[in-house]
Amino acid sequence: MTPNIEELRLRLPHIELAAQVYGPEDGKPVIALHGWLDNAATYARLAPKLEGLRIVALDFAGHGLSEHRPAGVSYAIWDYVYDVVQAAEFLQWEKFSVIGHSMGAIVGLLLAGALPERVERLALIDGVTPHTLEAEDAPERFGDALVAQMLLAKKRKTVHPDFKRAVEMRMNGMTSVSLEAAQFLAARGLLEVPGGYSWRADSRLTLPSKLLLTHAQAMAFAKRVACPVSLVVAEQGILLGKAKASFDKIVSQLDFAVTTLPGGHHLHLDDEPGALLVADCFNRFMHAS
C-alpha cells in the first residue's frame, strides 16, 4: 500500500521551503531533517512506519524542491537552525519533536541546545555534534573557504546524459547508498536540463564552512539539550570506524540513549529491513512515557 504523502510549501519570511508530510493531522508534531545534499525523500521508507506522528520532512534550503539562498549568502549550519524555527512558526507548533539524519541530526541537536523549551524529543540517525575546529586553525580555514567561494563562480554543474547515470553517481557519492535509496533521492533531487539531468542542489553547498565551532562550544550545545534523546548509530556509518574514539568520548559525556544497528550511513533508506529496525527503535522512543 502506497503511503499518503502530502506536498507542502512553507512560505517563511526569508525563504520558501518545500516539505513532504506524513501521518494523521492530529499526530504528535515532528519536523524531520535530512542530510547534506539529500532531500526530504530520505524519509520515504521510515516515515510511513512511524506511528501516531504528524511528520513534516523538510527540504533544507538549497536542497530538493526548496528555494536557494540569495546570491552572496552562504549555507552556514546555524542558518538551517533558524529555518527550522521559522518552519515551526509557520506550522504554529510551539513545541515539537525532531528526527534528524546526519547533518539534519546536527541541526536538530543545535536547535535543542539553543531553544530547549521548544523541542520535546530528539531522534538522531548517524549524526550528533557538529564538526569542530581548534581556535588557532580558524584563520587558515576561513581563508581557504574564501578562495573556494571565489573559484566556484568559474565552475559549471555536471550534466548527466540520462537519469540512470545520475543515480549511479549518487550511489557512489561521499557516503554510498543502495540503488533504491539513490532512486528515492534522485526522484526529488534531479532536474531535466539540456543534455540530460543535473542535481537541483545549490552548488554552494559543496563549499567548505568558513567557520566551525570549537569542541567545547559543540559540547556546550549538546549538554544543554533538555529533552530525551535517542541516537541510532549505523555499524558501517560515519560515527564509527576512524571516528569511533572521538564519538565514544562525546557520548560518554551525554545522557543519550544509543542504539547500534546494522547497516550503512543511510540505513533508514537503503532497504526495508534497515528502515524497520530504525522504526522499531523510534516508535518505542516517541511514545515512551
Steps between C-alpha positions, in 0.01 A plus 500: 500500500644838398512744793307824474762773457403866487714767335529826691652842424610699805514870416734625772588869547842451338469195271252244367559137595342181369397205713337160489241432770417159649254378759169610653424867554452439872829310535784618721680784316840405358738685268730262309836622371711333231874481441738708290415491125200273568137610517170423671475168312757359742196421720302321227547158663515600868223760540209272398613252767490753785169487684285786628729776375433801277835516321603799293814396314669817378719556198773719646572827319696427182387136500217312331212724400579783744625841391870578491643771720556841334821578314792568731346311792663188645348180639616514861375227733341751739294650218333161452408511870330837442313352201364219719383744769324707234346182356360417844356853520338454157347172620392668827686238704624645827644163602598213273737207465784469250623204297834570336738303280869595472512879445133509596590335831758771564250775420250336734751480783603866458135603506423292810804646674421859404123487565448201730148611588385447139617140441313211667699204367809464283546191282838492325628272222879468460573859596540690823729802560631733227848476353741705707827690458774616732490877551852556364404333169203733435682773298649254251168319467324830434753599235475168318120525501509851353724383215272201432199732490664724240604202284151350502372771265717351222358150537194354328269230626548148370240389248437125495390360163208306651315434826676167553847656490396769748369230736826308471691815592294535818548133587875553504507839670692600812268269696389211280133398487304213352350520153148541641614772743667689217182472293289644785737797533536548124124510440485815713849635442557483123408764244473438127727741313633527142720196446366289784450537875661711768454498877285787630718556806670841516866474400590716802415203722832344397700790642686451830354678801680826571490449876442200727424477869771390739456164673411676824231707328349195329487307827336797672209473255471124552508528879226765499252268325222444753275252317537122466739401219515176302808460281513221242854418390570306179760226529646601163414868537706815552507506881693177542818388323769770501280735702406243765737623773373857462139384489541285812646796686206722398218261593668406829427856616135500391185338633389376157348157432731348236396205282740345249333338199636314196530697179666798343460874548159494325375186678151655533471534120723234344258210547182390675671298780710803600198731497305253714778482760520880527119528510477246781753700702334838438141377548589385851691823566240744368218346702690424821344647815 
